[in-house]
Amino acid sequence: MRAAPAPRRAVLRAAAPEGLWEERVQRSAHPIAYPALRSARHRPAVRVPRVGVVVSDAALARDVLLDLDHFSKVGPGAPSDLWTPVLGPSVLLNMEGPEHAALRRALGPLFSPRAVRELVAAGHGRAGVLPELTRRLGAGETVDLAAVVTAQAGAVICTMVGLPPTDDAVRSAMVAAQTVTGMVRLHRHGLTRSQTVRARSVLERLTAPARAAYRAGDPATVPGRMRELGLSEREAMGAVGAFVLTGTETIQSFVPRLVAIAHDTGWTRRLLADDAGLRRRAVEEGLRVTVPTPAMLRSVRADTSVGGVPVHAGDRVVIATVNCCRAPGGFDPARPVDPAVRHLWFGAGPHFCLGMPLALAQVDGVLDALAAGAADGRLPVVGRRRAARGVLVPAYRSLELSLSVAEQDADRWAVAGAGCSRTAEEAA
Ligand code: HEM
């Protein structure tokens, strides 16, 4: 394991314009864990009582994620502690080795560009969520982007579990996913017994249609397709559970935060412009500063050290992805990305996010709908917003958007920066 990189010095930076709201979103979700994690950010690795060894350096984080001899997602303090009692032992997030690789290979075709396009189209096409967003904005209405993205993510999940995405089905799918993920706390290694029972029953209800679709074997449904791809019923149901847990709140969190950041930094016009390269840079930079999955957990398999901190079998390592990714500074799509940081927001190594193509397709779907709604020199501008409380993935509870005559991007930088009352410490 590599030696400890030099500790980062606390640099006094100007507050990033997006920082005020981003900070509020993070603290509303995790009033205790977030400041605790951030307080570790100036040390590449540090042992925090009751939490584990916290890693805040991107290169060191990659070393841990790629070192399969010493670190695992199975074992004390790892995701297996959280999810095996709820979902069973074979749901990707709690697997390692050849079985894990084989299941990923089998699931791969579900995330091909074509499969993802069809999934997103089926999700929002039938429910009409995104065309409705374009229409309402164009008609001069104020829309709540957080609600729209929740409906879109819920519709995609319904499609995955084989449910028609009616309003009711979408609502219950999202509530179910949030009920389960909302039980997770960084300082607790697993769920309590009663939480486990509740999580199981919520997920069983949600995935019942998936089981029926698998048994019917209709390849037009995702579970039917899994059967066609050779997955056993147990593997297919585990994968559906994993998709529900990993693929809903991340999207619900990211898209409104990206649009809010673009607004706060004067990037809305460029984000929605007909320039795929510029949009990709802005989306990647949005992912870097929001880090929808703020931490990754690993259990130590064999004694070693992490950045000079000795660790022993059974210890927990918490990769503070939020610290690793945000170290280079605030949102700036023009800044070259450090290769150690690039895509770390989607993980690294054998557990790298399987759903990345679906995530990016969903983001594109919303941005296309916003771009189609914007016309006559008008752009979506953010009105009132509220951060969500008690959620696992930091998010806006509501984010109002309406079209307005575009402000000058340069002016917005100045205005947003001036309104930012945080300390430089919070901004760094
Ligand atoms: C912006 C959105 C998303 C972000 C930032 C994100 C981030 C991540 C990260 C960091 C990991 C690795 C965790 C680790 O190594 O401990 C991961 C794994 C995973 N993600 Fe995503 N994710 C997103 C969206 C999605 C979506 C839409 C799906 C689709 C269903 C999905 C499915 C998965 C699955 C199945 C895994 C587990 C892979 C494995 O263990 O082999 N993710 N994600």
Residues whose N, C-alpha, C, O or C-beta is under 5 A from the ligand:
A	BS01	HEM	L92 L93 A242 F243 T246 G247 T250 I251 F254 P292 T293 M296 L297 L344 W345 F346 G347 P350 H351 F352 C353 L354 G355 M356 L358 A359
